Amino acid sequence: MAGAFLSPLEAVAHLATYKRLDGLSVKDLMDSRVHGGLTYNDFLMLPGKIDFPASDVMTETRITRNVILKTPFMSSPMDTVTETDMAISLALLGGIGVIHHNRSPASQAAMVQAVKRHENGFITDPIIFSPNHTVADVVNIKTRLGFCGIPITETGSLGAKLVGIVTSRDVQFESPETPLHKVMTTSLVTAPQGVTLTEANQILRACKKGKLPIVDEQGCLTSLLARSDLLKNQNYPLASKDHSKQLYAAAAVGTRPSDKDRLRLLVDAGLDIVVLDSSQGNSVFQIDMIKWIKQTFPKLEVIAGNVVTREQAANLIAAGADALRVGMGSGSICITQEVMAAGRPQATAVFAVAEFASKFGVPVIADGGIGNVGHIVKALALGASAVMMGGLLAGTTEAPGEYFYHDGKRVKSYRGMGSLEAMEEGKSSASGQANGSTKHASQSSSEPHENAATTRYFSESSAVKVAQGVSGDVQDKGSVKSFIPYLYVGVQHSLQDIGTRSITDLQEGVMEGRVRFEVRTASAQVEGGVHGLHSYTKRLYA
């Protein structure tokens, strides 16, 4: 009987006798004529060989033609997901947050400015006061921007002679009317113009000061360096930074004429990436907007969309888009597919658009349908350079809004930008509640502004608003400063199981047929989840 078996030593060589690899190639999997449209839950990737630790996995990815991040995580431009806190936290953790535009242009620009000023290398445009400014001016900066280590020059401008610096300790217990020349510190440690960033950081460490002014030979201020940024460099090694060592800032705008004025304010505030926010991106409005942006702000990166087909993508790529946002009706709070009968299952959409866009060097961002680490990795495997998350980040400490209790659970409001509540933003009653909503807290801005939700869904001129989203709440998830590291490590371990060392390696393996797939039946999906228990506790990370 033993002679009927092959030698175990021949096991690996015997694999070569099979006509094809186990499982399906991505092209076989994504043949919609055979399998129809697929979501992330409809398939799995087969495991590969592990010959490296998960910590070696690189998650660096290109999210636009010219912007590279250390992690593939983006937050959605929704008014219950991304404002200043989320944008700063995600950038520090290696991703990027896209600030929503369902508020006034000035308010959105202030958020962009807060992100750009949060962490710097050499600060080449610092806030500067003159000796005649007052303590009240310093307190105002502290309230708006979160810092108050401000250099004082003779004229209150860059390039003037440095005469002092004012810190939070200098203005404590002082009258708001007190002029700064009475309280500022005049004994200063400075560095000469031309000093390298490394040398300046060494001086800052040695002098133990909060700020290091950089001056020219005449003692005139040319730039500034902050100690707080040294600490952030140590605590957040993956931080998303531009060439000036400032955090990347991204924000959304619509495609109406008024959005051009909004965008000018955002660019003046330091914007790096603009996301053109539309439920259906293949429109003359968006194509014209892309062309105008590329002519007016040629260095600004433009993420266009949303699209789900090659035909949609082609028009936006031809117009000059630097990246594409893929998804239509796949979000947890979106009902576009149900109401409008238009859209596409998300996995099929991501693969179709990414396969086409890759031929032109245009990255794609998978927007919608992301519910866990596995969904993130599947989106990346299908060609996405990053994933955009809404519901997965809603409910975190950094998301806008206040916590409240619903059925005994601590929750935050979360709504689709196609919901009637979002479309009625700005029509608040005297009580502060948005029209039509008494259960969920309003995210309203007190300043008048064009409604972002109605422009996104081309319904600003409609007498009857047709909802393409819902409003609800999501359970408290804690801080993204714990949640994003969980997603990051989860992605590393998933790629390790698949046997790929980076996102690039994963995508190359998929296209070359080395990374294999399997379709999941309904029974297989049940089997792959928790089953057969009377009760259980599901803790995702510790």
C-alpha positions as CSV (number, residue, x, y, z in Angstrom):
1,M,0.0,0.0,0.0
2,A,2.8,2.4,0.9
3,G,4.2,2.1,-2.6
4,A,1.0,3.7,-4.0
5,F,2.1,7.1,-2.5
6,L,4.6,9.6,-3.9
7,S,7.6,10.4,-1.8
8,P,7.0,13.5,0.5
9,L,10.2,14.9,-1.0
10,E,8.5,15.2,-4.3
11,A,5.5,17.2,-3.0
12,V,6.7,20.7,-4.2
13,A,7.9,19.4,-7.6
14,H,4.6,17.6,-8.1
15,L,2.8,20.9,-8.0
16,A,4.2,21.7,-11.4
17,T,2.1,18.9,-12.9
18,Y,-1.1,20.8,-12.3
19,K,-2.2,22.8,-15.2
20,R,-3.2,25.9,-13.2
21,L,-2.6,27.3,-9.7
22,D,-5.1,26.7,-7.0
23,G,-8.0,29.2,-6.8
24,L,-8.9,31.9,-9.4
25,S,-6.9,34.7,-11.0
26,V,-8.3,38.2,-10.4
27,K,-9.5,38.4,-14.0
28,D,-11.4,35.1,-13.6
29,L,-12.9,36.3,-10.3
30,M,-14.0,39.7,-11.7
31,D,-15.6,38.4,-14.9
32,S,-19.0,39.9,-14.3
33,R,-20.5,37.8,-17.1
34,V,-19.8,34.8,-14.8
35,H,-20.1,36.0,-11.3
36,G,-22.0,39.3,-11.6
37,G,-21.0,42.3,-9.6
38,L,-19.1,41.5,-6.4
39,T,-18.8,43.1,-3.0
40,Y,-15.8,42.7,-0.6
41,N,-17.7,39.9,1.2
42,D,-18.2,37.8,-2.0
43,F,-14.6,36.6,-2.2
44,L,-11.4,35.7,-0.3
45,M,-7.7,35.7,-1.1
46,L,-5.9,32.5,-0.7
47,P,-2.9,32.4,1.8
48,G,0.6,32.4,0.5
49,K,4.0,31.6,2.1
50,I,5.2,33.4,5.2
51,D,9.0,34.0,5.2
52,F,9.1,37.4,6.9
53,P,7.7,39.1,10.1
54,A,4.5,41.2,9.8
55,S,6.5,44.2,11.0
56,D,8.5,44.1,7.8
57,V,5.4,44.8,5.7
58,M,5.5,48.2,4.0
59,T,2.2,50.1,3.6
60,E,3.5,53.1,1.7
61,T,1.2,54.1,-1.1
62,R,0.7,56.8,-3.7
63,I,-2.7,58.4,-3.3
64,T,-2.3,60.9,-6.2
65,R,0.2,61.3,-8.9
66,N,2.6,63.3,-6.6
67,V,1.6,62.5,-3.0
68,I,2.8,59.4,-1.2
69,L,1.6,58.4,2.3
70,K,3.0,55.8,4.7
71,T,-0.5,54.2,5.2
72,P,-3.5,53.8,2.9
73,F,-6.1,55.4,5.2
74,M,-8.3,58.4,4.3
75,S,-11.3,59.8,6.0
76,S,-14.4,60.8,4.1
77,P,-15.4,64.5,3.6
78,M,-18.6,64.1,5.6
79,D,-19.8,66.5,8.2
80,T,-20.1,63.8,10.9
81,V,-16.6,62.4,10.1
82,T,-13.9,64.9,9.2
83,E,-13.1,68.3,10.6
84,T,-9.9,69.6,12.2
85,D,-9.3,67.0,14.9
86,M,-9.8,64.0,12.5
87,A,-7.6,65.6,9.8
88,I,-4.8,66.3,12.1
89,S,-4.9,62.9,13.9
90,L,-5.1,60.9,10.6
91,A,-2.1,62.9,9.1
92,L,0.0,62.3,12.2
93,L,-0.8,58.6,12.0
94,G,0.2,58.3,8.3
95,G,-3.1,58.8,6.5
96,I,-5.0,61.9,5.5
97,G,-8.4,63.4,6.4
98,V,-10.5,65.2,3.8
99,I,-12.2,68.2,5.5
100,H,-15.9,68.4,4.4
101,H,-17.4,71.5,2.8
102,N,-20.9,71.6,4.4
103,R,-19.9,74.8,6.2
104,S,-18.8,78.4,5.2
105,P,-15.7,78.8,3.1
106,A,-13.9,80.8,5.8
107,S,-14.6,78.1,8.4
108,Q,-13.3,75.4,6.1
109,A,-10.2,77.4,5.3
110,A,-9.5,77.9,9.0
111,M,-9.5,74.1,9.5
112,V,-7.1,73.7,6.6
113,Q,-4.8,76.3,8.2
114,A,-5.0,74.6,11.6
115,V,-3.8,71.3,10.0
116,K,-0.9,73.0,8.1
117,R,0.2,74.8,11.3
118,H,0.1,71.8,13.5
119,E,3.5,70.4,12.7
120,N,6.3,72.1,10.8
121,G,9.9,71.9,9.9
122,F,11.1,75.5,9.4
123,I,8.0,77.6,9.8
124,T,8.4,80.1,6.9
125,D,5.2,82.0,7.5
126,P,4.8,82.2,11.3
127,I,2.3,84.3,13.2
128,I,4.2,87.4,14.2
129,F,3.2,90.4,16.4
130,S,4.6,93.8,17.1
131,P,5.5,95.1,20.6
132,N,2.2,97.1,20.5
133,H,-0.1,94.1,20.1
134,T,-1.8,93.1,23.3
135,V,-2.2,90.0,25.5
136,A,-5.7,89.6,24.0
137,D,-4.2,89.1,20.6
138,V,-2.1,86.2,21.9
139,V,-5.1,84.6,23.7
140,N,-7.1,84.8,20.5
141,I,-4.4,82.9,18.6
142,K,-4.2,80.3,21.3
143,T,-8.0,79.8,21.1
144,R,-8.1,79.6,17.3
145,L,-4.9,77.8,16.5
146,G,-3.9,76.0,19.7
147,F,-0.5,77.6,20.3
148,C,0.9,80.9,21.6
149,G,4.7,80.9,21.2
150,I,4.8,84.0,19.0
151,P,7.9,86.0,17.9
152,I,7.8,89.8,18.3
153,T,9.4,92.0,15.6
154,E,9.7,95.7,15.4
155,T,7.0,96.0,12.7
156,G,5.1,92.7,13.4
157,S,6.2,91.2,10.1
158,L,8.6,88.6,8.8
159,G,11.9,90.1,7.8
160,A,11.9,92.8,10.5
161,K,14.2,92.9,13.5
162,L,13.5,90.4,16.2
163,V,13.0,92.0,19.6
164,G,11.4,89.3,21.7
165,I,9.0,86.3,22.0
166,V,5.9,85.8,23.9
167,T,4.8,82.5,25.4
168,S,1.8,81.2,27.4
169,R,3.6,81.8,30.7
170,D,4.3,85.4,29.7
171,V,0.6,86.2,29.3
172,Q,-0.8,84.2,32.3
173,F,-2.6,86.4,34.8
174,E,-2.0,89.5,32.6
175,S,-4.8,92.0,31.6
176,P,-6.0,91.5,28.0
177,E,-5.1,95.2,27.3
178,T,-1.5,94.8,28.4
179,P,0.9,95.6,25.4
180,L,3.3,92.8,24.6
181,H,6.4,94.9,25.0
182,K,5.7,94.8,28.8
183,V,5.5,91.0,29.1
184,M,7.6,89.5,26.2
185,T,10.8,87.6,26.8
186,T,13.8,89.5,25.4
187,S,16.6,87.1,26.3
188,L,16.5,84.9,23.2
189,V,18.3,81.9,21.8
190,T,18.4,82.1,18.0
191,A,20.0,80.3,15.1
192,P,21.6,81.9,12.0
193,Q,19.9,81.9,8.6
194,G,21.2,78.9,6.5
195,V,21.3,76.5,9.5
196,T,20.2,73.0,8.5
197,L,17.1,71.4,10.0
198,T,19.2,68.9,11.8
199,E,21.5,71.5,13.3
200,A,18.5,73.7,14.3
201,N,16.9,70.7,16.0
202,Q,20.1,70.1,18.0
203,I,20.2,73.7,19.1
204,L,16.5,73.4,20.2
205,R,17.2,70.3,22.2
206,A,20.2,71.9,23.9
207,C,18.6,75.2,24.8
208,K,15.4,73.6,26.1
209,K,13.3,76.5,24.7
210,G,9.9,76.1,23.1
211,K,10.7,78.0,19.9
212,L,13.9,78.7,18.0
213,P,13.8,81.9,15.9
214,I,16.0,81.9,12.7
215,V,17.6,85.3,12.0
216,D,19.8,86.8,9.3
217,E,23.0,88.8,9.9
218,Q,21.1,91.9,10.8
219,G,19.0,90.1,13.4
220,C,15.9,90.1,11.3
221,L,13.5,87.1,11.6
222,T,13.4,84.8,8.6
223,S,11.7,81.6,10.0
224,L,10.9,79.7,13.2
225,L,11.3,76.1,14.6
226,A,9.1,74.6,17.3
227,R,10.1,72.1,20.0
228,S,6.6,70.5,19.9
229,D,7.4,69.4,16.4
230,L,10.4,67.4,17.7
231,L,8.2,65.5,20.1
232,K,5.7,64.8,17.3
233,N,8.4,63.5,15.1
234,Q,9.3,60.9,17.8
235,N,5.7,60.0,18.6
236,Y,4.4,59.8,15.0
237,P,7.1,58.5,12.7
238,L,4.6,57.7,9.9
239,A,3.2,61.3,9.8
240,S,2.1,62.5,6.4
241,K,4.2,65.6,5.6
242,D,5.0,67.7,2.6
243,H,8.4,68.9,1.5
244,S,8.3,71.7,4.1
245,K,7.6,69.1,6.9
246,Q,4.1,70.4,7.4
247,L,1.2,67.9,7.6
248,Y,-0.7,67.3,4.3
249,A,-4.1,69.0,4.2
250,A,-6.9,67.8,2.0
251,A,-10.4,69.3,1.6
252,A,-13.5,68.8,-0.5
253,V,-15.3,71.3,-2.7
254,G,-18.2,71.1,-5.1
255,T,-18.2,71.9,-8.8
256,R,-20.4,75.1,-8.8
257,P,-19.1,78.6,-9.7
258,S,-19.0,79.6,-6.0
259,D,-16.7,76.7,-5.3
260,K,-13.9,78.5,-7.2
261,D,-13.9,81.3,-4.6
262,R,-14.0,78.7,-1.9
263,L,-11.0,76.9,-3.4
264,R,-9.0,80.1,-3.6
265,L,-9.5,80.6,0.2
266,L,-8.4,77.0,0.8
267,V,-5.3,77.3,-1.3
268,D,-4.3,80.5,0.5
269,A,-4.7,78.5,3.7
270,G,-2.1,75.9,2.5
271,L,-4.3,73.2,0.8
272,D,-2.3,70.4,-0.8
273,I,-5.1,68.2,-2.2
274,V,-8.6,69.1,-3.3
275,V,-11.3,66.4,-3.6
276,L,-14.1,67.2,-6.1
277,D,-17.1,66.0,-4.2
278,S,-19.9,64.6,-6.4
279,S,-22.0,61.4,-6.3
280,Q,-21.6,61.1,-10.1
281,G,-18.3,62.6,-11.2
282,N,-18.7,62.1,-15.0
283,S,-20.3,65.5,-15.6
284,V,-19.4,68.6,-17.6
285,F,-19.4,70.5,-14.3
286,Q,-16.6,68.4,-12.9
287,I,-14.6,68.2,-16.1
288,D,-14.7,72.0,-16.5
289,M,-13.7,72.4,-12.8
290,I,-10.7,70.1,-13.2
291,K,-9.5,72.0,-16.2
292,W,-9.9,75.3,-14.4
293,I,-8.0,74.1,-11.3
294,K,-5.1,72.8,-13.4
295,Q,-4.8,76.2,-15.1
296,T,-5.2,78.3,-12.0
297,F,-3.4,76.1,-9.4
298,P,-1.1,73.8,-11.4
299,K,0.6,72.4,-8.3
300,L,-2.6,71.5,-6.5
301,E,-3.4,67.8,-6.5
302,V,-7.0,67.0,-7.7
303,I,-8.9,63.9,-6.7
304,A,-11.9,63.5,-9.0
305,G,-15.0,61.4,-8.8
306,N,-17.0,59.5,-7.8
307,V,-16.9,57.0,-10.6
308,V,-17.5,53.2,-11.0
309,T,-16.9,52.5,-14.7
310,R,-14.0,52.8,-17.1
311,E,-16.0,55.2,-19.3
312,Q,-16.5,57.6,-16.4
313,A,-12.9,57.4,-15.4
314,A,-11.6,58.1,-19.0
315,N,-13.2,61.5,-19.1
316,L,-11.8,62.6,-15.8
317,I,-8.4,61.3,-16.5
318,A,-8.4,63.2,-19.9
319,A,-9.4,66.4,-18.0
320,G,-6.3,66.2,-15.8
321,A,-7.4,64.3,-12.6
322,D,-4.5,63.3,-10.4
323,A,-6.5,60.5,-8.7
324,L,-10.0,59.0,-8.9
325,R,-12.4,58.3,-6.1
326,V,-14.4,55.1,-6.7
327,G,-17.8,54.2,-5.3
328,M,-21.4,54.8,-5.8
329,G,-24.0,53.7,-3.3
330,S,-21.8,51.3,-1.4
331,G,-21.5,53.2,1.9
332,S,-23.4,52.0,5.0
333,I,-25.6,55.2,5.1
334,C,-26.0,55.5,1.3
335,I,-29.2,54.4,-0.5
336,T,-28.3,55.7,-4.0
337,Q,-28.4,52.2,-5.6
338,E,-31.8,51.5,-4.0
339,V,-33.3,54.9,-4.9
340,M,-31.6,55.8,-8.2
341,A,-31.1,52.4,-9.6
342,A,-27.6,53.5,-10.5
343,G,-24.2,52.4,-9.1
344,R,-22.1,49.3,-9.0
345,P,-21.0,46.7,-6.4
346,Q,-17.9,48.1,-4.9
347,A,-15.3,45.3,-5.5
348,T,-16.2,45.1,-9.2
349,A,-16.1,48.9,-9.4
350,V,-12.7,49.2,-7.8
351,F,-11.1,46.6,-10.0
352,A,-12.6,47.9,-13.2
353,V,-11.5,51.5,-12.6
354,A,-8.1,50.7,-11.1
355,E,-7.2,48.4,-14.0
356,F,-8.0,51.1,-16.5
357,A,-6.5,54.1,-14.5
358,S,-3.2,52.3,-13.8
359,K,-2.4,52.5,-17.5
360,F,-2.2,56.3,-17.1
361,G,-0.5,56.4,-13.8
362,V,-3.6,57.6,-12.0
363,P,-4.2,56.1,-8.5
364,V,-7.7,55.2,-7.4
365,I,-9.2,55.5,-3.9
366,A,-11.8,53.0,-2.8
367,D,-14.6,55.0,-1.2
368,G,-17.4,53.1,0.6
369,G,-18.1,49.6,1.8
370,I,-15.1,49.4,4.1
371,G,-16.2,47.7,7.3
372,N,-13.1,46.0,8.6
373,V,-9.4,45.2,8.0
374,G,-10.3,42.5,5.5
375,H,-12.2,44.9,3.3
376,I,-9.2,47.3,3.3
377,V,-6.9,44.6,2.1
378,K,-9.3,43.4,-0.6
379,A,-9.7,46.9,-1.9
380,L,-5.9,47.3,-2.1
381,A,-5.6,43.9,-3.8
382,L,-8.1,45.0,-6.5
383,G,-5.9,48.0,-7.3
384,A,-6.9,50.7,-4.9
385,S,-4.1,52.8,-3.6
386,A,-6.0,53.8,-0.5
387,V,-9.4,53.4,1.2
388,M,-11.7,56.2,2.2
389,M,-13.6,55.5,5.4
390,G,-16.7,57.1,6.8
391,G,-18.7,54.8,9.0
392,L,-15.6,53.0,10.2
393,L,-14.3,56.3,11.7
394,A,-17.6,57.9,12.7
395,G,-18.1,57.5,16.4
396,T,-14.4,58.1,17.3
397,T,-13.4,60.8,19.6
398,E,-12.0,62.9,16.8
399,A,-15.2,62.8,14.7
400,P,-17.4,66.0,14.9
401,G,-20.4,66.0,17.2
402,E,-21.1,65.1,20.8
403,Y,-21.7,61.7,22.3
404,F,-25.1,60.8,23.6
405,Y,-26.8,57.6,24.8
406,H,-29.2,55.6,22.6
407,D,-30.7,52.3,24.0
408,G,-28.1,52.3,26.7
409,K,-25.1,52.7,24.4
410,R,-22.8,55.7,24.0
411,V,-23.0,56.8,20.4
412,K,-22.4,59.7,18.0
413,S,-24.5,60.9,15.1
414,Y,-23.6,59.7,11.7
415,R,-25.4,60.7,8.5
416,G,-25.0,60.4,4.8
417,M,-24.4,63.5,2.8
418,G,-27.3,62.5,0.7
419,S,-29.6,62.4,3.7
420,L,-32.4,65.0,4.1
421,E,-30.8,66.1,7.4
422,A,-27.5,66.9,5.6
423,M,-29.4,68.6,2.7
424,E,-31.3,70.8,5.2
425,E,-28.0,71.9,6.9
426,G,-28.1,75.7,7.3
427,K,-31.9,75.9,7.8
428,S,-31.7,75.5,11.5
429,S,-34.4,76.6,13.8
430,A,-33.9,78.9,16.8
431,S,-33.5,75.9,19.0
432,G,-30.4,74.9,17.0
433,Q,-31.9,71.6,15.7
434,A,-31.8,71.0,11.9
435,N,-35.2,70.9,10.3
436,G,-36.5,67.3,10.2
437,S,-34.2,66.0,12.9
438,T,-35.0,65.8,16.6
439,K,-33.2,62.6,17.5
440,H,-29.7,63.3,16.2
441,A,-27.5,66.2,17.1
442,S,-27.1,68.8,14.4
443,Q,-23.6,69.4,13.0
444,S,-24.6,72.8,11.8
445,S,-22.3,75.8,11.4
446,S,-23.9,79.1,12.4
447,E,-22.5,80.9,9.3
448,P,-24.5,80.9,6.1
449,H,-23.1,78.7,3.3
450,E,-24.1,76.9,0.2
451,N,-25.3,73.4,1.1
452,A,-22.6,70.8,0.2
453,A,-25.1,67.9,0.2
454,T,-27.5,69.3,-2.4
455,T,-24.6,70.3,-4.7
456,R,-23.0,66.8,-4.3
457,Y,-26.3,65.2,-5.5
458,F,-27.2,67.8,-8.1
459,S,-30.4,68.7,-6.3
460,E,-29.9,72.3,-5.1
461,S,-32.5,73.6,-7.6
462,S,-35.0,70.8,-6.9
463,A,-38.2,71.8,-5.1
464,V,-38.5,68.3,-3.8
465,K,-35.4,66.8,-2.2
466,V,-34.9,63.1,-2.9
467,A,-32.8,61.5,-0.2
468,Q,-29.9,59.3,-1.2
469,G,-28.7,58.7,2.3
470,V,-29.9,58.1,5.8
471,S,-29.2,59.5,9.3
472,G,-28.4,57.4,12.3
473,D,-25.8,56.8,15.0
474,V,-22.8,54.6,15.6
475,Q,-21.3,53.3,18.7
476,D,-18.3,54.9,20.5
477,K,-15.1,53.5,19.0
478,G,-12.6,55.5,21.2
479,S,-9.8,57.6,19.7
480,V,-8.5,57.1,16.2
481,K,-5.0,57.3,17.9
482,S,-5.8,53.7,19.0
483,F,-8.1,52.6,16.2
484,I,-5.8,53.6,13.2
485,P,-2.8,51.7,14.7
486,Y,-5.1,48.6,14.9
487,L,-6.0,49.0,11.2
488,Y,-2.3,49.5,10.3
489,V,-1.1,46.4,12.2
490,G,-4.1,44.4,10.8
491,V,-3.2,45.3,7.3
492,Q,0.5,44.2,7.9
493,H,-0.7,40.8,9.3
494,S,-3.1,40.3,6.4
495,L,-0.4,40.9,3.8
496,Q,1.9,38.6,5.7
497,D,-0.7,35.8,5.5
498,I,-1.1,36.4,1.7
499,G,2.7,36.3,1.4
500,T,3.4,39.8,0.2
501,R,5.7,42.3,1.7
502,S,4.1,45.6,0.5
503,I,1.0,47.0,-1.1
504,T,3.0,47.2,-4.4
505,D,4.0,43.6,-4.1
506,L,0.4,42.6,-3.4
507,Q,-0.9,44.4,-6.4
508,E,1.9,43.0,-8.7
509,G,1.2,39.5,-7.4
510,V,-2.5,39.9,-8.2
511,M,-1.9,41.1,-11.7
512,E,0.7,38.4,-12.4
513,G,-1.6,35.7,-11.1
514,R,0.5,34.7,-8.1
515,V,-2.0,36.0,-5.6
516,R,-5.2,33.8,-5.9
517,F,-8.8,34.3,-5.1
518,E,-11.9,32.2,-4.2
519,V,-15.6,33.1,-4.5
520,R,-17.6,32.8,-1.3
521,T,-21.0,31.2,-1.3
522,A,-23.6,32.4,1.2
523,S,-22.8,29.3,3.3
524,A,-19.1,30.1,3.1
525,Q,-19.7,33.6,4.4
526,V,-21.7,32.2,7.4
527,E,-18.9,29.7,8.0
528,G,-16.2,32.4,7.9
529,G,-18.0,34.5,10.6
530,V,-18.7,33.8,14.2
531,H,-21.2,31.0,14.4
532,G,-22.5,28.2,16.7
533,L,-22.2,30.1,19.9
534,H,-24.9,30.9,22.5
535,S,-23.2,34.3,23.1
536,Y,-19.8,35.9,22.6
537,T,-17.8,39.1,23.0
538,K,-16.0,40.6,20.0
539,R,-13.0,42.7,21.0
540,L,-11.1,43.9,18.0
541,Y,-7.9,45.2,19.6
542,A,-6.3,45.9,23.0
